[in-house]
Amino acid sequence: MIGGRKVDLKNINCPLFVFSCSRDTIILEKQSLPVMDLVSSKDKTYEVYEGGHVSLVLTGVFAEVWDKWLSAQ
């Protein structure tokens, strides 16, 4: 529910990029992976970084992976 309205993830059909961390204690990989089957997008990318939530900010890895994915679109 967002703003009191039911959200149907099947209505998402744009390119989707999901990035997860293998040692994330805030958002577990098993929590982020199911979204790949819940959206209708044909163009879906799922990346796993061998690290934790905070290490993404400290290393800048996410920005590199994001830029690479965007440039391929």
PLY file of the C-alpha trace (Angstrom):
ply
format ascii 1.0
element vertex 73
property float x
property float y
property float z
element edge 72
property int vertex1
property int vertex2
end_header
0.00 0.00 0.00
1.26 3.44 -0.93
-0.82 6.47 -0.06
-3.69 4.19 0.83
-3.70 2.56 -2.63
-2.80 -1.05 -3.36
0.33 -1.40 -5.48
0.49 -4.18 -8.07
4.11 -4.85 -9.00
2.95 -6.64 -12.18
2.22 -3.14 -13.54
5.96 -2.41 -13.63
7.21 -3.12 -17.14
10.17 -0.77 -17.55
13.79 -1.98 -17.35
14.54 -3.06 -13.80
17.86 -3.11 -11.96
18.00 -4.77 -8.54
21.24 -4.68 -6.56
21.74 -6.76 -3.44
24.56 -7.41 -0.99
25.47 -10.90 0.19
26.22 -9.74 3.74
23.57 -7.04 4.07
21.89 -7.12 7.49
19.41 -4.33 6.65
17.88 -5.74 3.44
18.62 -9.43 3.12
19.24 -10.87 -0.34
16.31 -13.26 0.17
14.09 -10.18 0.61
15.18 -8.42 -2.59
15.35 -11.40 -4.97
11.58 -12.15 -5.11
10.85 -8.78 -6.75
12.36 -10.22 -9.95
9.37 -12.56 -10.29
6.80 -9.99 -9.16
7.34 -7.40 -11.92
6.37 -7.77 -15.59
9.53 -6.19 -16.98
11.18 -8.17 -19.76
14.52 -6.42 -19.18
15.57 -7.35 -15.63
19.05 -7.36 -14.10
19.92 -8.72 -10.67
23.40 -8.07 -9.27
24.87 -9.29 -5.99
27.82 -7.55 -4.36
29.97 -9.55 -1.94
29.71 -7.12 0.93
27.34 -5.30 3.21
24.96 -2.34 3.01
27.41 0.25 4.35
30.33 -0.98 2.25
28.46 0.11 -0.89
28.71 3.72 0.21
32.28 3.47 1.42
33.66 1.74 -1.70
31.58 3.44 -4.39
30.84 0.05 -5.96
27.15 0.78 -6.44
27.82 3.94 -8.47
30.13 1.98 -10.78
27.66 -0.87 -11.31
24.75 1.56 -11.76
26.63 3.62 -14.35
27.58 0.46 -16.24
23.96 -0.75 -16.27
22.61 2.66 -17.35
25.08 2.96 -20.21
23.96 -0.45 -21.52
20.30 0.64 -21.68
0 1
1 2
2 3
3 4
4 5
5 6
6 7
7 8
8 9
9 10
10 11
11 12
12 13
13 14
14 15
15 16
16 17
17 18
18 19
19 20
20 21
21 22
22 23
23 24
24 25
25 26
26 27
27 28
28 29
29 30
30 31
31 32
32 33
33 34
34 35
35 36
36 37
37 38
38 39
39 40
40 41
41 42
42 43
43 44
44 45
45 46
46 47
47 48
48 49
49 50
50 51
51 52
52 53
53 54
54 55
55 56
56 57
57 58
58 59
59 60
60 61
61 62
62 63
63 64
64 65
65 66
66 67
67 68
68 69
69 70
70 71
71 72
